[in-house]
Amino acid sequence: MEIQIKRIYDSASQDDGLRLLVDRLWPRGIKKSDLKCDVWAKELAPSTILRKTFHADIEARWDDFIREYTQELMSNSSFESFMTELIKSSLSKITLLYSSKNKDLNNAVVLRQLMIRFLSSRTF
């Protein structure tokens, strides 16, 4: 399964597969009716506390964010349920959508890496 990342403000493509918004807050300036998104997976987004803690200075504290967000996901039953359903599906591609201006340091990057690790650790 291919997992790609795309900024929510970028154009949708038929090659995106299942499109998942992985932010806890709705992206600014976008109407719900205009967003091409299949699932709003806000339960997979960083907690409000984590988001507020790292938002102002994500670059300086990136490693801490990765560690804490990964811990949140690993203790989140929604993440394991989501991944189990994803494994059962016949999807070949999904796109994680995020709204951050920083395309290299955002929650979708961390989530993608953890999803890849989860999928590679399962035997099919």
ABEGO torsion letter per residue (X at the ends): XBBBBBBAABBBBAAAEBBBBABABBBBGBBAAABBBABBBAAABBBAAAAAAAAABAAAAAAAAAAAAAAAAAABAAAAAAAAAAAABABABBBBBBABABAABBAAAAAAAAAAAAAAABBX
